[in-house]
Amino acid sequence: MWHAILVISLALLVGAVVILAVVLTFLLPVIQGAPFVASDLKKVGKMIELAGLRPGERLADLGSGDGRIVLAAAANGHPACGFEINPVLVWWSRCRARRRGLDGRAHFLCSSFWKEDLAGFDAISVFGIDHMMPRLRRKLERELKPGTRVISNGFSIPGWEPVRRDGQVFLYIMGNHC
């Protein structure tokens, strides 16, 4: 009898740990920003194209998910940094960068981009959701220098007029309608 109680208790404890891990890893990012939804590879190509990165320019991906935008920029020779609060996705992105030999150009930080200074980047990519875009606009207006390109997948930035639009991918240039 006590053996059955011990097994049930252990199973409940393991179940609680798994649930806590799922909440911290997947639901917390939803509350703080947006859920992980991988960008379609065609859209990733459009975003990199619209970023118009020149030699030496740096890209930041806000909420980098599985790292596909950062990896695409790095594969084209551009240093890129992904900010992601999900530690599992950061680990996976770093593994993918290492496997492709891009870990010198593709960097992933387990950090909320809300806490990061984005002033040193020449292009910013984001796949956010409606409710976060007004706050993001204010952050970008405070931190980015004129000429910085902002590429948004799926959601426009309220109050800004895109310089170019390719389907649901929007390009904004700081100081130009922003």
C-alpha distance (Angstrom), angle and dihedral (degrees) to the residues before:
residue distance angle dihedral
M1 . . .
W2 3.80 . .
H3 3.82 88.4 .
A4 3.82 90.6 57.9
I5 3.82 91.0 48.1
L6 3.82 90.5 50.5
V7 3.82 91.9 49.8
I8 3.81 92.2 47.7
S9 3.82 91.3 47.3
L10 3.78 91.3 49.6
A11 3.81 91.3 48.1
L12 3.83 90.5 50.7
L13 3.80 91.1 49.0
V14 3.81 92.4 49.7
G15 3.81 89.7 46.6
A16 3.80 91.3 51.6
V17 3.82 91.4 49.7
V18 3.81 91.1 49.5
I19 3.82 91.6 49.2
L20 3.81 91.1 48.3
A21 3.81 90.5 49.4
V22 3.81 91.3 50.5
V23 3.80 91.7 48.5
L24 3.80 93.5 48.8
T25 3.79 94.8 41.9
F26 3.79 103.0 40.8
L27 3.80 112.6 11.9
L28 3.81 98.8 44.0
P29 3.83 91.8 61.5
V30 3.81 89.2 52.9
I31 3.80 90.8 54.3
Q32 3.81 93.5 46.0
G33 3.79 98.1 43.7
A34 3.77 129.6 -38.2
P35 3.78 136.6 -21.5
F36 3.79 119.1 -106.4
V37 3.76 110.0 -91.9
A38 3.79 114.7 163.2
S39 3.78 114.9 -123.8
D40 3.78 114.3 -118.8
L41 3.82 109.3 -104.1
K42 3.82 91.4 -122.7
K43 3.80 89.1 55.4
V44 3.79 90.6 47.7
G45 3.81 88.0 56.7
K46 3.82 90.5 48.8
M47 3.80 91.2 49.3
I48 3.81 92.8 51.0
E49 3.80 90.4 46.6
L50 3.82 92.7 49.2
A51 3.81 91.2 47.4
G52 3.82 86.7 66.4
L53 3.80 92.6 -157.7
R54 3.78 115.1 -164.3
P55 3.82 124.5 -159.2
G56 3.79 111.3 -63.7
E57 3.81 95.5 13.5
R58 3.80 118.8 131.3
L59 3.80 129.6 -138.9
A60 3.80 128.0 -156.1
D61 3.79 121.6 -160.9
L62 3.79 113.3 -155.6
G63 3.78 110.0 -144.6
S64 3.78 92.6 5.6
G65 3.81 96.4 -169.0
D66 3.79 109.7 -175.5
G67 3.80 91.4 -2.5
R68 3.78 100.0 -112.3
I69 3.83 96.1 138.2
V70 3.81 93.5 46.1
L71 3.81 90.3 46.8
A72 3.82 91.8 49.1
A73 3.82 91.7 51.2
A74 3.82 91.7 46.0
A75 3.81 91.3 48.1
N76 3.81 87.1 56.9
G77 3.82 90.0 53.8
H78 3.80 99.9 -98.5
P79 3.79 124.0 126.8
A80 3.80 108.6 -120.1
C81 3.78 136.4 179.7
G82 3.79 128.0 -158.2
F83 3.78 122.1 -155.8
E84 3.81 112.1 -156.2
I85 3.81 131.1 160.2
N86 3.79 95.9 -159.3
P87 3.83 105.5 91.3
V88 3.80 92.8 -160.0
L89 3.81 91.4 56.5
V90 3.82 91.3 45.6
W91 3.81 90.0 52.5
W92 3.82 91.3 47.1
S93 3.83 92.1 48.1
R94 3.80 91.7 50.2
C95 3.82 90.2 50.0
R96 3.80 90.9 50.8
A97 3.82 91.5 48.8
R98 3.81 91.8 49.7
R99 3.81 92.2 47.4
R100 3.83 90.4 52.4
G101 3.80 94.1 44.8
L102 3.81 91.8 -115.1
D103 3.80 100.3 115.4
G104 3.84 90.3 109.1
R105 3.84 91.8 60.1
A106 3.81 103.4 23.8
H107 3.80 113.9 69.2
F108 3.78 127.9 178.9
L109 3.78 125.0 -165.0
C110 3.78 123.9 -165.5
S111 3.76 92.0 -136.4
S112 3.76 142.3 111.5
F113 3.79 109.3 -103.6
W114 3.80 87.2 -143.5
K115 3.81 87.3 73.1
E116 3.82 95.7 45.2
D117 3.80 128.8 90.5
L118 3.81 107.9 -125.2
A119 3.81 96.6 -173.4
G120 3.82 94.4 107.9
F121 3.80 95.7 60.2
D122 3.80 127.3 93.4
A123 3.81 95.7 -159.7
I124 3.80 132.8 25.3
S125 3.80 124.4 -161.9
V126 3.77 124.6 -166.2
F127 3.79 138.9 173.8
G128 3.78 98.0 -167.9
I129 3.77 133.8 150.2
D130 3.80 131.9 -111.8
H131 3.79 99.1 -96.3
M132 3.82 94.1 56.1
M133 3.81 99.0 44.9
P134 3.85 99.2 83.2
R135 3.82 90.7 51.8
L136 3.81 90.3 45.2
R137 3.81 90.7 51.3
R138 3.82 90.5 55.5
K139 3.83 91.5 48.7
L140 3.80 92.7 49.1
E141 3.82 92.5 46.9
R142 3.83 89.5 53.7
E143 3.80 97.3 45.8
L144 3.80 112.8 28.5
K145 3.79 125.8 86.2
P146 3.82 122.4 -132.3
G147 3.79 111.9 -80.6
T148 3.81 95.3 32.1
R149 3.79 110.3 137.5
V150 3.79 119.6 -133.9
I151 3.79 116.9 -164.1
S152 3.78 117.8 -168.1
N153 3.79 123.3 -168.8
G154 3.78 116.5 -150.5
F155 3.79 101.1 -13.3
S156 3.79 130.4 65.7
I157 3.78 122.2 -136.9
P158 3.81 108.6 -112.4
G159 3.78 114.4 -119.9
W160 3.81 94.2 18.1
E161 3.77 125.4 100.6
P162 3.81 113.5 -140.8
V163 3.80 116.0 -123.5
R164 3.80 88.2 -150.3
R165 3.76 136.0 6.0
D166 3.77 128.9 -163.6
G167 3.81 107.0 -174.7
Q168 3.80 105.4 -61.7
V169 3.81 94.7 -14.0
F170 3.80 113.0 99.3
L171 3.81 128.6 -163.2
Y172 3.78 120.6 -156.4
I173 3.79 126.8 178.4
M174 3.78 118.0 -154.3
G175 3.79 110.6 -116.5
N176 3.80 90.9 21.3
H177 3.82 108.2 90.0
C178 3.80 90.5 -31.4
